[in-house]
Amino acid sequence: MATRFALKLLKQSVSNVVRQKPNVVPRYHYCTNAAPTPPPRKIPHSSKKGRLFTGATLALLIGGGAYASTVDEATFCSWMFNATKLVNPFFAFLDPEVAHRLAVSAAARGWVPREKRPDPSMLGVELWGKRFSNPIGLSAGFDKNAEAVEGLLGLGFGFVEVGSVTPVPQEGNPKPRIFRLPKEGAIINRCGFNSEGIVAVAKRLGAQHGKRKLETSTTSSPAEDDVKQGGKAGPGILGVNLGKNKTSEDAAADYVQGVHTLSQYADYLVINVSSPNTPGLRQLQGRKQLKDLVKKVQAARDEMQWGEEGPPPLLVKIAPDLSRQDLEDIAAVALALRLDGLIISNTSIQRPDSVSKNPVAQETGGLSGKPIFPLSTNILKEMYILTKGKIPLIGCGGISSGEDAYKKVRAGASLVQLYTAFAYGGPALIPQLKAELAQCLERDGFKSIYEAVGADCR
Ligand SMILES: Cc1cc2nc3c(=O)[nH]c(=O)nc-3n(C[C@H](O)[C@H](O)[C@H](O)COP(=O)(O)O)c2cc1C
């Protein structure tokens, strides 16, 4: 396969080089009085420099192709992931939002490596009747408009969550609204739900969903899958995170609209009531407000026509800045309404000591990354104990290594998610996290993720 890919690449590149016509003067149509811009200077291929350049390109491609054709698929894959590390310093120079836009576009076009190596079977998780080939997911906010689902899943995430998606398209807060704290491995954002809206996202997911279904139907059974794909679970799991419009006064109506339009494409749905950048949103985490909201959303979902698989599970994403009383209230609602899961947590409005000296920490918004790891992991643990391990939890907040992911699992998470460390570390981080997580499990004598879930709470 690696050989085939390398040869294809080589063939395409050679034909591109050969196809270029030398000295073709482009036609310009001038419709203003402005002085015409001269066409960019090109090195003619017939010149000495041009021949040298073409020769060097061909030599590089032939050499690279020859090398790639000698290695097996796993080596080639590992090489491709490691090669992405070379691009990271370039991204660090760009404005954070521009860098993010570029990364999403690259993933949408498939200009990212594709994980071909099977996940270690001990990382497999079966939840809500779905099989996750590994428990490491990409959290909401990275692919807000579902532009790059295939590319992101292809990187080897066990699942990808798109959104938050609002019913009506909205711009979000004025830019700049994303701030890096690289030394601290953190980000502060006040995006404010910039979203293309549910209709645009539904169209995109609709186009992809057909393919996802098709792919699912070609993989007959998990057992056969294991043999054919070495432990890979079909096309991957997609979560859809729902938000509300800033100016909307009826939050429940917003989430219900999201459910009506998007739930058919989702493997799971999330009610996001924890972004700090939409005024009043976090109040929906209060006992009565949350109960009313979840009941309405569950009813809307259950009224829809569902096939054999049934409706997608419904989760609530909460903040890391909640009091003990808040947590007890949320746990009570989750248990009473048989919520399918909780995501713990979103970004924080706190500024722990580890960031407070950085002037960027003064920016308004939600803090994410390493500094919130203790905060969000403590809340996760408390929630696992309060819900007696009966509600599946997704641990999120500050994960940047396999050991961090492992700590979340021990604190009660069945699955984990990350954003900030991926923004800094890029694709190479994903295989690294999976390998480290498997090592942690083995080190402590666990044969599977299940065995380790909540180990620190027993
Ligand atoms: C720039 C940015 C945008 C985000 N947008 C959303 C969002 O739209 N919806 C949401 O639920 N979480 C959003 N998040 C929060 C992340 O999903 C995640 O919960 C949080 O960053 C903690 O994880 P981390 O420390 O691994 O980044 C966003 C985070 C960042 C950094």
The ligand as an SDF file (V2000), in Angstrom:
LIG
                    3D

 31 33  0  0  0  0  0  0  0  0999 V2000
  -10.8340   27.8530   20.6180 C   0  0  0  0  0  0  0  0  0  0  0  0
  -11.7650   26.9560   21.3610 C   0  0  0  0  0  0  0  0  0  0  0  0
  -13.0850   26.8600   20.9730 C   0  0  0  0  0  0  0  0  0  0  0  0
  -13.9670   26.0180   21.6650 C   0  0  0  0  0  0  0  0  0  0  0  0
  -15.2770   25.9220   21.2520 N   0  0  0  0  0  0  0  0  0  0  0  0
  -16.1120   25.0840   21.9030 C   0  0  0  0  0  0  0  0  0  0  0  0
  -17.4490   24.9360   21.4700 C   0  0  0  0  0  0  0  0  0  0  0  0
  -17.8940   25.5210   20.4880 O   0  0  0  0  0  0  0  0  0  0  0  0
  -18.2580   24.0860   22.1760 N   0  0  0  0  0  0  0  0  0  0  0  0
  -17.8180   23.3900   23.2670 C   0  0  0  0  0  0  0  0  0  0  0  0
  -18.5800   22.6260   23.8570 O   0  0  0  0  0  0  0  0  0  0  0  0
  -16.5350   23.4910   23.6650 N   0  0  0  0  0  0  0  0  0  0  0  0
  -15.6830   24.3180   23.0270 C   0  0  0  0  0  0  0  0  0  0  0  0
  -14.3870   24.4330   23.4490 N   0  0  0  0  0  0  0  0  0  0  0  0
  -13.9510   23.6980   24.6640 C   0  0  0  0  0  0  0  0  0  0  0  0
  -13.2710   22.3780   24.3350 C   0  0  0  0  0  0  0  0  0  0  0  0
  -14.1440   21.5080   23.6560 O   0  0  0  0  0  0  0  0  0  0  0  0
  -12.8040   21.6770   25.6320 C   0  0  0  0  0  0  0  0  0  0  0  0
  -13.9280   21.3550   26.4040 O   0  0  0  0  0  0  0  0  0  0  0  0
  -11.8790   22.5530   26.4600 C   0  0  0  0  0  0  0  0  0  0  0  0
  -11.0060   23.2720   25.6470 O   0  0  0  0  0  0  0  0  0  0  0  0
  -11.0570   21.7260   27.4510 C   0  0  0  0  0  0  0  0  0  0  0  0
  -10.2620   20.7660   26.7890 O   0  0  0  0  0  0  0  0  0  0  0  0
   -8.6820   21.0260   26.4500 P   0  0  0  0  0  0  0  0  0  0  0  0
   -8.0440   21.4930   27.7090 O   0  0  0  0  0  0  0  0  0  0  0  0
   -8.1900   19.7100   25.9810 O   0  0  0  0  0  0  0  0  0  0  0  0
   -8.6530   22.0640   25.3970 O   0  0  0  0  0  0  0  0  0  0  0  0
  -13.4990   25.2670   22.7790 C   0  0  0  0  0  0  0  0  0  0  0  0
  -12.1470   25.3630   23.1440 C   0  0  0  0  0  0  0  0  0  0  0  0
  -11.2770   26.1720   22.4680 C   0  0  0  0  0  0  0  0  0  0  0  0
   -9.8420   26.2450   22.8930 C   0  0  0  0  0  0  0  0  0  0  0  0
  1  2  1  0
  2  3  1  0
  2 30  2  0
  3  4  2  0
  4  5  1  0
  4 28  1  0
  5  6  2  0
  6  7  1  0
  6 13  1  0
  7  8  2  0
  7  9  1  0
  9 10  1  0
 10 11  2  0
 10 12  1  0
 12 13  2  0
 13 14  1  0
 14 15  1  0
 14 28  1  0
 15 16  1  0
 16 17  1  0
 16 18  1  0
 18 19  1  0
 18 20  1  0
 20 21  1  0
 20 22  1  0
 22 23  1  0
 23 24  1  0
 24 25  2  0
 24 26  1  0
 24 27  1  0
 28 29  2  0
 29 30  1  0
 30 31  1  0
M  END
$$$$
